[in-house]
Amino acid sequence: MGKKKVAIIGSGIAGSGIAVLLAHSGEYEVDLYEKNGIIGGRFASYEKQGFRLDVGCHMIANCENGTMGEILKIVERPEAVRWRHLSQDGYVFNYKGTEFLYPSQIDRIGFTEEELGRIMQFYGETLSLTEDQYEAYDKISMLEQIEKYIQDDRARTLFGFLSGLYFVVRDEETPVGEWVRCGKEMMANRTTGYPIGGTGAIPEAYARILEEYGGRIHRATPVRRIVVEGGAARGVELKSGAFRACDIVISNAGLKPTVSSLVGREHYGSEFLRQVDAYEYSFCCGALKVALDEPVIEEREMVLYIGTDDLVALEKEVVEGRIPAAMEYLMVPVISSVDPTACPEGRQLLIAGTGAGAPDCTAPGDRDKWRQAYLNGLESAFPGIGEHILWAAYTSPTDIDHLFGEDGNVIGIGQKIGQVGEDRPPIEDPEIRNLYHCSADSGMHGIGGELAADSALRLYRMLVG
Ligand SMILES: Cc1cc2nc3c(=O)[nH]c(=O)nc-3n(C[C@H](O)[C@H](O)[C@H](O)COP(=O)(O)OP(=O)(O)OC[C@H]3O[C@@H](n4cnc5c(N)ncnc54)[C@H](O)[C@@H]3O)c2cc1C
């Protein structure tokens, strides 16, 4: 029997991941269509004045031990990506100027013995949950869980920040089960880190191996629609008008755009459309990429900066689209400390990223104000850093939306209460035969890119076994 023809729409982590898995299986003839000129979607990397920048993503939760690494193992090329792990001392919190290691030095931020005892009890008991308890705890929010032990702004800020860091959703929406599952996995592996060559090195490796197995990549080739006849996907129509017939279509473009734009709502029943419309995305995020004239931040690979006790108020302000004077909560990966190939010798590259207003909150002229708010936040985290900035490039949610869609959100359909476990969007389209969804939207577990790669692995097991 000949190989089955598959058209894959989108080269994000999930799209390029499923493409290489299917090509390697020997059972599929793979065509991968990517609307942009670069491969990798939200994981892509590019050059600017000798510095290598990532479009969005900066740290990988489990590197070779996570789902992205597993794809490389299945295709028998684990060495195709080289990983650098964060060192234990290089990954710190900075809470209003006080640095501490998490969780071992939480006591440094002024909790009393009694408060500390309750925080440790929360932490210990929550992380002791077992797999059979996750589903029940997925109905409880992290905020609710913390408040069973302690009601304190600093504790809420600290753990709320971690909900944002993992899932880019608020603590009152973060399911405890998913938080514990991901947290435990990271603690067991201790391989959080970054790929040498930038996040783009991962989808680029998938793409290289895909081509070695005879797969074809069509860059700058947008798919206009998925052609559906008799309730089944028959192929894809490109923007050029050309039709490409295939046996199955896999969409990495995201559930909502696939249903509403690529397939068309007329092909679906009202109940499924209601479900699709009800899914909510994770928040958006801005990322300031900062080139420094010399290494200013020494011996640090990742700094999580919290400059306020009232994270909730700041988050609310930001999500509603009001621009604060300073972004006083930042994830700051010092990229060139983890991967020195990211910038010219003697310089330093870091990113300051955090939740930002949705694209439609950004009126013309606001972009510079957002950029300045990130610069001000960075200055309060690292006083004097401004004097060393060669340039700072701001990637806004609007940029992410223009490039990759899905309203510019960070992860995909968010891991919020009611949207995890069995409530995740489906991989196999329930109404159109031969159509599959493969993106972070339909990943079951994991953080960011690992959720997307999880979707690719699950689809691979469904199609190849
Ligand atoms: C600012 C930011 C910071 C992040 N930080 C982290 C982090 O630190 N760690 C982490 O693990 N994750 C992080 N993420 C999240 C992570 O990048 C995403 O969850 C993941 O990359 C999503 O992958 P995907 O395959 O689902 O989709 P995407 O990356 O969105 O890929 C979809 C692809 O489909 C293409 N496409 C869409 N429509 C069409 C069409 N009609 N025709 C052809 N092609 C099409 C798009 O161009 C795109 O390439 C971050 C994301 C952002 C934006």
The ligand as a Gaussian input file, in Angstrom:
#p B3LYP/6-31G(d) Opt

LIG

0 1
 C        5.992000      36.266000      23.994000
 C        5.896000      34.763000      24.179000
 C        6.659000      34.139000      25.162000
 C        6.590000      32.754000      25.334000
 N        7.405000      32.158000      26.278000
 C        7.437000      30.807000      26.353000
 C        8.399000      30.147000      27.179000
 O        9.215000      30.774000      27.861000
 N        8.415000      28.771000      27.183000
 C        7.543000      28.026000      26.414000
 O        7.626000      26.782000      26.406000
 N        6.611000      28.626000      25.638000
 C        6.547000      29.978000      25.578000
 N        5.631000      30.599000      24.761000
 C        4.496000      29.789000      24.216000
 C        4.865000      28.960000      23.019000
 O        5.659000      29.727000      22.152000
 C        3.585000      28.482000      22.305000
 O        2.705000      27.854000      23.204000
 C        3.897000      27.453000      21.224000
 O        4.996000      27.880000      20.462000
 C        2.678000      27.256000      20.331000
 O        3.031000      26.363000      19.296000
 P        1.973000      25.885000      18.247000
 O        2.634000      24.859000      17.412000
 O        0.727000      25.509000      18.945000
 O        1.549000      27.174000      17.393000
 P        2.279000      28.416000      16.726000
 O        3.652000      28.587000      17.218000
 O        1.357000      29.566000      16.875000
 O        2.370000      27.993000      15.191000
 C        1.287000      28.047000      14.310000
 C        1.865000      28.202000      12.912000
 O        0.810000      28.118000      11.947000
 C        1.078000      29.057000      10.930000
 N       -0.186000      29.321000      10.222000
 C       -1.322000      29.839000      10.750000
 N       -2.277000      29.927000       9.803000
 C       -1.734000      29.449000       8.660000
 C       -2.236000      29.289000       7.320000
 N       -3.479000      29.650000       6.983000
 N       -1.398000      28.778000       6.389000
 C       -0.120000      28.393000       6.702000
 N        0.395000      28.546000       7.944000
 C       -0.403000      29.060000       8.922000
 C        1.628000      30.267000      11.699000
 O        2.318000      31.160000      10.865000
 C        2.548000      29.553000      12.693000
 O        3.831000      29.367000      12.171000
 C        5.708000      31.982000      24.531000
 C        4.954000      32.602000      23.520000
 C        5.041000      33.980000      23.347000
 C        4.209000      34.629000      22.254000

